[in-house]
Amino acid sequence: MANSEFTSRKIIEVFSNAALKTLLEFGPSVRTAVLYHMEKMQRLLVEEILHDPVRFSKLLEMIFSAGATIIENKIIESMCVELSLDSDLVGRGSFEERLAKIRNLRARDSAPQMFYLRALEQTMR
């Protein structure tokens, strides 16, 4: 598995968990209602929406307007905590820009780990 593929999968997994956790902070009924409306607006399953952070962000904006920024900030904060990233390194910017920074920081941090795993894999052959 390529390093970027590993990083992308991990970021999507972390994003999905952070998005669900953040929506739950507003209450289970709010989370259920938001996800229901997202599904109906896009005619997609929640799982598909959660695998597309940009689409998720646009749907939040459609539902909450300017309030979507608050939810996006909480999601980014939660992702930084889970990935042990300094949120100051992620900085400010659009939701997409901050996700790209997280992806880049994660790729940079995981590159040595992937090199080690590949080397270990080759020695075991």
MARVOVO-610035 format. One record per atom (N, C-alpha, C): chain; x, y, z; atom name; residue number from 1. Coordinates in steps of 0.2 Angstrom, whole numbers. Example, Ala and Ser with C-alpha at 12.3 -4.5 7.8 and 13.67 -1.06 7.14 Angstrom:
(drenba A, (66, -28, 39), N, 1)
(drenba A, (62, -22, 39), CA, 1)
(drenba A, (66, -16, 39), C, 1)
(drenba A, (64, -11, 35), N, 2)
(drenba A, (68, -5, 36), CA, 2)
(drenba A, (64, 0, 39), C, 2)
END
This chain:
(drenba A, (4, -6, 0), N, 1)
(drenba A, (0, 0, 0), CA, 1)
(drenba A, (4, 6, 0), C, 1)
(drenba A, (3, 11, -4), N, 2)
(drenba A, (7, 17, -5), CA, 2)
(drenba A, (6, 21, 1), C, 2)
(drenba A, (11, 25, 3), N, 3)
(drenba A, (11, 29, 9), CA, 3)
(drenba A, (5, 34, 8), C, 3)
(drenba A, (4, 37, 2), N, 4)
(drenba A, (-1, 42, 2), CA, 4)
(drenba A, (-8, 39, 2), C, 4)
(drenba A, (-9, 32, 0), N, 5)
(drenba A, (-15, 29, 1), CA, 5)
(drenba A, (-16, 27, 8), C, 5)
(drenba A, (-11, 25, 12), N, 6)
(drenba A, (-12, 24, 19), CA, 6)
(drenba A, (-14, 31, 22), C, 6)
(drenba A, (-11, 36, 21), N, 7)
(drenba A, (-12, 43, 24), CA, 7)
(drenba A, (-20, 45, 22), C, 7)
(drenba A, (-22, 44, 16), N, 8)
(drenba A, (-28, 46, 14), CA, 8)
(drenba A, (-34, 42, 18), C, 8)
(drenba A, (-33, 35, 18), N, 9)
(drenba A, (-37, 31, 22), CA, 9)
(drenba A, (-38, 33, 29), C, 9)
(drenba A, (-32, 34, 32), N, 10)
(drenba A, (-32, 36, 39), CA, 10)
(drenba A, (-35, 43, 40), C, 10)
(drenba A, (-34, 48, 36), N, 11)
(drenba A, (-37, 54, 36), CA, 11)
(drenba A, (-45, 54, 36), C, 11)
(drenba A, (-47, 50, 31), N, 12)
(drenba A, (-54, 49, 30), CA, 12)
(drenba A, (-57, 46, 36), C, 12)
(drenba A, (-54, 41, 39), N, 13)
(drenba A, (-56, 37, 45), CA, 13)
(drenba A, (-57, 42, 51), C, 13)
(drenba A, (-51, 46, 52), N, 14)
(drenba A, (-51, 51, 57), CA, 14)
(drenba A, (-56, 56, 56), C, 14)
(drenba A, (-57, 59, 50), N, 15)
(drenba A, (-62, 64, 48), CA, 15)
(drenba A, (-69, 61, 50), C, 15)
(drenba A, (-71, 55, 48), N, 16)
(drenba A, (-77, 52, 49), CA, 16)
(drenba A, (-79, 52, 56), C, 16)
(drenba A, (-74, 49, 60), N, 17)
(drenba A, (-75, 49, 68), CA, 17)
(drenba A, (-76, 56, 71), C, 17)
(drenba A, (-72, 61, 68), N, 18)
(drenba A, (-72, 68, 71), CA, 18)
(drenba A, (-79, 71, 69), C, 18)
(drenba A, (-81, 70, 63), N, 19)
(drenba A, (-87, 73, 61), CA, 19)
(drenba A, (-93, 70, 65), C, 19)
(drenba A, (-93, 63, 66), N, 20)
(drenba A, (-99, 60, 70), CA, 20)
(drenba A, (-98, 63, 77), C, 20)
(drenba A, (-92, 63, 80), N, 21)
(drenba A, (-92, 65, 87), CA, 21)
(drenba A, (-94, 72, 88), C, 21)
(drenba A, (-92, 76, 83), N, 22)
(drenba A, (-93, 83, 84), CA, 22)
(drenba A, (-101, 84, 83), C, 22)
(drenba A, (-104, 81, 79), N, 23)
(drenba A, (-111, 82, 78), CA, 23)
(drenba A, (-115, 79, 84), C, 23)
(drenba A, (-112, 74, 87), N, 24)
(drenba A, (-115, 71, 93), CA, 24)
(drenba A, (-115, 76, 99), C, 24)
(drenba A, (-110, 80, 99), N, 25)
(drenba A, (-109, 85, 105), CA, 25)
(drenba A, (-115, 90, 105), C, 25)
(drenba A, (-119, 90, 99), N, 26)
(drenba A, (-125, 94, 99), CA, 26)
(drenba A, (-131, 90, 101), C, 26)
(drenba A, (-130, 84, 103), N, 27)
(drenba A, (-135, 79, 105), CA, 27)
(drenba A, (-137, 74, 99), C, 27)
(drenba A, (-139, 68, 102), N, 28)
(drenba A, (-140, 63, 97), CA, 28)
(drenba A, (-146, 64, 92), C, 28)
(drenba A, (-151, 68, 94), N, 29)
(drenba A, (-156, 69, 89), CA, 29)
(drenba A, (-154, 74, 84), C, 29)
(drenba A, (-149, 79, 86), N, 30)
(drenba A, (-147, 84, 81), CA, 30)
(drenba A, (-142, 80, 76), C, 30)
(drenba A, (-138, 76, 78), N, 31)
(drenba A, (-134, 72, 74), CA, 31)
(drenba A, (-138, 68, 69), C, 31)
(drenba A, (-143, 64, 72), N, 32)
(drenba A, (-147, 60, 67), CA, 32)
(drenba A, (-151, 64, 62), C, 32)
(drenba A, (-153, 70, 64), N, 33)
(drenba A, (-157, 75, 60), CA, 33)
(drenba A, (-152, 77, 54), C, 33)
(drenba A, (-146, 79, 56), N, 34)
(drenba A, (-142, 82, 51), CA, 34)
(drenba A, (-140, 77, 46), C, 34)
(drenba A, (-138, 71, 48), N, 35)
(drenba A, (-136, 65, 44), CA, 35)
(drenba A, (-142, 63, 39), C, 35)
(drenba A, (-148, 63, 42), N, 36)
(drenba A, (-154, 62, 38), CA, 36)
(drenba A, (-155, 67, 33), C, 36)
(drenba A, (-154, 73, 34), N, 37)
(drenba A, (-155, 78, 29), CA, 37)
(drenba A, (-149, 78, 24), C, 37)
(drenba A, (-143, 76, 26), N, 38)
(drenba A, (-138, 76, 21), CA, 38)
(drenba A, (-139, 70, 16), C, 38)
(drenba A, (-142, 64, 19), N, 39)
(drenba A, (-143, 59, 15), CA, 39)
(drenba A, (-149, 61, 10), C, 39)
(drenba A, (-154, 64, 12), N, 40)
(drenba A, (-159, 66, 7), CA, 40)
(drenba A, (-157, 71, 2), C, 40)
(drenba A, (-153, 76, 4), N, 41)
(drenba A, (-151, 81, 0), CA, 41)
(drenba A, (-146, 78, -6), C, 41)
(drenba A, (-142, 73, -4), N, 42)
(drenba A, (-138, 71, -9), CA, 42)
(drenba A, (-140, 64, -12), C, 42)
(drenba A, (-145, 61, -9), N, 43)
(drenba A, (-147, 54, -11), CA, 43)
(drenba A, (-141, 49, -11), C, 43)
(drenba A, (-137, 50, -5), N, 44)
(drenba A, (-131, 46, -4), CA, 44)
(drenba A, (-132, 43, 3), C, 44)
(drenba A, (-129, 38, 5), N, 45)
(drenba A, (-128, 35, 11), CA, 45)
(drenba A, (-124, 39, 16), C, 45)
(drenba A, (-125, 40, 22), N, 46)
(drenba A, (-120, 43, 27), CA, 46)
(drenba A, (-113, 41, 26), C, 46)
(drenba A, (-112, 35, 25), N, 47)
(drenba A, (-105, 32, 24), CA, 47)
(drenba A, (-102, 35, 18), C, 47)
(drenba A, (-105, 36, 13), N, 48)
(drenba A, (-103, 39, 7), CA, 48)
(drenba A, (-101, 47, 8), C, 48)
(drenba A, (-106, 50, 11), N, 49)
(drenba A, (-105, 57, 13), CA, 49)
(drenba A, (-99, 58, 17), C, 49)
(drenba A, (-98, 54, 22), N, 50)
(drenba A, (-92, 54, 27), CA, 50)
(drenba A, (-86, 53, 24), C, 50)
(drenba A, (-86, 49, 18), N, 51)
(drenba A, (-79, 48, 15), CA, 51)
(drenba A, (-77, 54, 10), C, 51)
(drenba A, (-81, 59, 10), N, 52)
(drenba A, (-80, 65, 6), CA, 52)
(drenba A, (-81, 71, 10), C, 52)
(drenba A, (-75, 73, 13), N, 53)
(drenba A, (-75, 79, 18), CA, 53)
(drenba A, (-78, 85, 14), C, 53)
(drenba A, (-76, 86, 8), N, 54)
(drenba A, (-78, 92, 5), CA, 54)
(drenba A, (-85, 93, 4), C, 54)
(drenba A, (-88, 87, 2), N, 55)
(drenba A, (-95, 87, 1), CA, 55)
(drenba A, (-99, 88, 8), C, 55)
(drenba A, (-96, 84, 13), N, 56)
(drenba A, (-99, 85, 19), CA, 56)
(drenba A, (-99, 93, 21), C, 56)
(drenba A, (-93, 96, 20), N, 57)
(drenba A, (-93, 103, 22), CA, 57)
(drenba A, (-98, 107, 18), C, 57)
(drenba A, (-99, 106, 12), N, 58)
(drenba A, (-104, 110, 8), CA, 58)
(drenba A, (-111, 108, 10), C, 58)
(drenba A, (-112, 102, 12), N, 59)
(drenba A, (-119, 101, 15), CA, 59)
(drenba A, (-120, 104, 22), C, 59)
(drenba A, (-115, 104, 26), N, 60)
(drenba A, (-115, 108, 32), CA, 60)
(drenba A, (-117, 115, 31), C, 60)
(drenba A, (-114, 118, 26), N, 61)
(drenba A, (-115, 125, 24), CA, 61)
(drenba A, (-123, 126, 22), C, 61)
(drenba A, (-125, 121, 18), N, 62)
(drenba A, (-132, 122, 16), CA, 62)
(drenba A, (-137, 121, 22), C, 62)
(drenba A, (-135, 117, 27), N, 63)
(drenba A, (-140, 116, 33), CA, 63)
(drenba A, (-139, 122, 38), C, 63)
(drenba A, (-133, 124, 39), N, 64)
(drenba A, (-131, 129, 45), CA, 64)
(drenba A, (-129, 135, 42), C, 64)
(drenba A, (-128, 136, 36), N, 65)
(drenba A, (-126, 143, 33), CA, 65)
(drenba A, (-119, 144, 37), C, 65)
(drenba A, (-118, 151, 40), N, 66)
(drenba A, (-112, 153, 43), CA, 66)
(drenba A, (-110, 149, 49), C, 66)
(drenba A, (-115, 145, 52), N, 67)
(drenba A, (-114, 141, 58), CA, 67)
(drenba A, (-110, 135, 56), C, 67)
(drenba A, (-110, 133, 50), N, 68)
(drenba A, (-106, 127, 48), CA, 68)
(drenba A, (-98, 128, 50), C, 68)
(drenba A, (-96, 134, 50), N, 69)
(drenba A, (-89, 135, 52), CA, 69)
(drenba A, (-87, 133, 59), C, 69)
(drenba A, (-92, 134, 63), N, 70)
(drenba A, (-91, 132, 70), CA, 70)
(drenba A, (-90, 124, 71), C, 70)
(drenba A, (-94, 121, 67), N, 71)
(drenba A, (-94, 113, 67), CA, 71)
(drenba A, (-87, 111, 63), C, 71)
(drenba A, (-86, 114, 58), N, 72)
(drenba A, (-79, 113, 54), CA, 72)
(drenba A, (-73, 114, 59), C, 72)
(drenba A, (-73, 119, 63), N, 73)
(drenba A, (-68, 121, 67), CA, 73)
(drenba A, (-67, 115, 72), C, 73)
(drenba A, (-73, 113, 75), N, 74)
(drenba A, (-73, 108, 80), CA, 74)
(drenba A, (-70, 101, 77), C, 74)
(drenba A, (-72, 100, 71), N, 75)
(drenba A, (-70, 94, 67), CA, 75)
(drenba A, (-62, 94, 66), C, 75)
(drenba A, (-60, 100, 64), N, 76)
(drenba A, (-52, 100, 63), CA, 76)
(drenba A, (-49, 99, 70), C, 76)
(drenba A, (-51, 103, 75), N, 77)
(drenba A, (-48, 102, 82), CA, 77)
(drenba A, (-48, 95, 84), C, 77)
(drenba A, (-54, 91, 83), N, 78)
(drenba A, (-54, 84, 85), CA, 78)
(drenba A, (-49, 80, 81), C, 78)
(drenba A, (-48, 81, 75), N, 79)
(drenba A, (-44, 78, 70), CA, 79)
(drenba A, (-36, 79, 73), C, 79)
(drenba A, (-35, 85, 74), N, 80)
(drenba A, (-28, 86, 77), CA, 80)
(drenba A, (-27, 83, 83), C, 80)
(drenba A, (-31, 82, 88), N, 81)
(drenba A, (-30, 79, 94), CA, 81)
(drenba A, (-29, 71, 92), C, 81)
(drenba A, (-34, 68, 88), N, 82)
(drenba A, (-33, 61, 87), CA, 82)
(drenba A, (-26, 59, 83), C, 82)
(drenba A, (-24, 64, 79), N, 83)
(drenba A, (-18, 63, 75), CA, 83)
(drenba A, (-12, 65, 79), C, 83)
(drenba A, (-13, 68, 85), N, 84)
(drenba A, (-7, 71, 88), CA, 84)
(drenba A, (-3, 76, 84), C, 84)
(drenba A, (-7, 81, 81), N, 85)
(drenba A, (-4, 86, 77), CA, 85)
(drenba A, (-6, 93, 81), C, 85)
(drenba A, (-1, 97, 81), N, 86)
(drenba A, (-2, 104, 84), CA, 86)
(drenba A, (-6, 108, 79), C, 86)
(drenba A, (-12, 110, 82), N, 87)
(drenba A, (-17, 114, 78), CA, 87)
(drenba A, (-14, 120, 76), C, 87)
(drenba A, (-9, 123, 79), N, 88)
(drenba A, (-6, 129, 76), CA, 88)
(drenba A, (-3, 128, 70), C, 88)
(drenba A, (0, 122, 68), N, 89)
(drenba A, (3, 120, 62), CA, 89)
(drenba A, (-2, 120, 56), C, 89)
(drenba A, (-9, 118, 58), N, 90)
(drenba A, (-14, 118, 53), CA, 90)
(drenba A, (-16, 125, 52), C, 90)
(drenba A, (-16, 129, 57), N, 91)
(drenba A, (-18, 136, 56), CA, 91)
(drenba A, (-25, 138, 54), C, 91)
(drenba A, (-25, 143, 50), N, 92)
(drenba A, (-32, 146, 48), CA, 92)
(drenba A, (-33, 144, 40), C, 92)
(drenba A, (-38, 146, 38), N, 93)
(drenba A, (-40, 145, 31), CA, 93)
(drenba A, (-47, 141, 30), C, 93)
(drenba A, (-48, 140, 24), N, 94)
(drenba A, (-54, 136, 23), CA, 94)
(drenba A, (-54, 129, 25), C, 94)
(drenba A, (-60, 126, 26), N, 95)
(drenba A, (-60, 119, 28), CA, 95)
(drenba A, (-56, 115, 24), C, 95)
(drenba A, (-56, 115, 17), N, 96)
(drenba A, (-52, 111, 13), CA, 96)
(drenba A, (-45, 113, 14), C, 96)
(drenba A, (-43, 119, 14), N, 97)
(drenba A, (-36, 120, 15), CA, 97)
(drenba A, (-33, 117, 22), C, 97)
(drenba A, (-37, 117, 27), N, 98)
(drenba A, (-35, 114, 33), CA, 98)
(drenba A, (-34, 107, 33), C, 98)
(drenba A, (-39, 104, 29), N, 99)
(drenba A, (-39, 97, 28), CA, 99)
(drenba A, (-33, 95, 24), C, 99)
(drenba A, (-31, 99, 19), N, 100)
(drenba A, (-25, 97, 15), CA, 100)
(drenba A, (-19, 98, 20), C, 100)
(drenba A, (-19, 103, 24), N, 101)
(drenba A, (-13, 104, 29), CA, 101)
(drenba A, (-12, 98, 33), C, 101)
(drenba A, (-18, 95, 36), N, 102)
(drenba A, (-18, 89, 40), CA, 102)
(drenba A, (-15, 83, 36), C, 102)
(drenba A, (-18, 82, 30), N, 103)
(drenba A, (-15, 77, 26), CA, 103)
(drenba A, (-8, 77, 25), C, 103)
(drenba A, (-5, 83, 23), N, 104)
(drenba A, (2, 84, 22), CA, 104)
(drenba A, (6, 83, 28), C, 104)
(drenba A, (4, 86, 34), N, 105)
(drenba A, (7, 84, 40), CA, 105)
(drenba A, (7, 77, 42), C, 105)
(drenba A, (2, 74, 41), N, 106)
(drenba A, (1, 67, 42), CA, 106)
(drenba A, (6, 63, 38), C, 106)
(drenba A, (6, 64, 31), N, 107)
(drenba A, (10, 61, 27), CA, 107)
(drenba A, (18, 62, 28), C, 107)
(drenba A, (19, 68, 30), N, 108)
(drenba A, (26, 69, 32), CA, 108)
(drenba A, (28, 65, 38), C, 108)
(drenba A, (24, 65, 43), N, 109)
(drenba A, (25, 61, 49), CA, 109)
(drenba A, (25, 54, 49), C, 109)
(drenba A, (21, 51, 44), N, 110)
(drenba A, (21, 44, 43), CA, 110)
(drenba A, (26, 41, 38), C, 110)
(drenba A, (29, 45, 34), N, 111)
(drenba A, (34, 43, 29), CA, 111)
(drenba A, (40, 39, 33), C, 111)
(drenba A, (43, 41, 38), N, 112)
(drenba A, (48, 37, 41), CA, 112)
(drenba A, (45, 30, 43), C, 112)
(drenba A, (39, 30, 46), N, 113)
(drenba A, (36, 24, 48), CA, 113)
(drenba A, (35, 19, 42), C, 113)
(drenba A, (32, 22, 37), N, 114)
(drenba A, (31, 17, 31), CA, 114)
(drenba A, (38, 15, 28), C, 114)
(drenba A, (43, 19, 28), N, 115)
(drenba A, (50, 16, 26), CA, 115)
(drenba A, (52, 11, 31), C, 115)
(drenba A, (51, 11, 37), N, 116)
(drenba A, (53, 6, 42), CA, 116)
(drenba A, (49, 0, 41), C, 116)
(drenba A, (42, 0, 39), N, 117)
(drenba A, (38, -6, 38), CA, 117)
(drenba A, (40, -9, 32), C, 117)
(drenba A, (42, -5, 27), N, 118)
(drenba A, (44, -8, 20), CA, 118)
(drenba A, (50, -12, 21), C, 118)
(drenba A, (55, -9, 25), N, 119)
(drenba A, (62, -12, 26), CA, 119)
(drenba A, (61, -19, 30), C, 119)
(drenba A, (57, -18, 35), N, 120)
(drenba A, (55, -24, 39), CA, 120)
(drenba A, (52, -30, 35), C, 120)
(drenba A, (47, -28, 31), N, 121)
(drenba A, (44, -32, 26), CA, 121)
(drenba A, (49, -36, 22), C, 121)
(drenba A, (53, -32, 19), N, 122)
(drenba A, (58, -35, 14), CA, 122)
(drenba A, (63, -40, 18), C, 122)
(drenba A, (65, -39, 24), N, 123)
(drenba A, (69, -43, 28), CA, 123)
(drenba A, (66, -50, 30), C, 123)
(drenba A, (59, -50, 30), N, 124)
(drenba A, (56, -55, 32), CA, 124)
(drenba A, (54, -60, 26), C, 124)
(drenba A, (56, -58, 20), N, 125)
(drenba A, (55, -62, 14), CA, 125)
(drenba A, (60, -67, 13), C, 125)
END
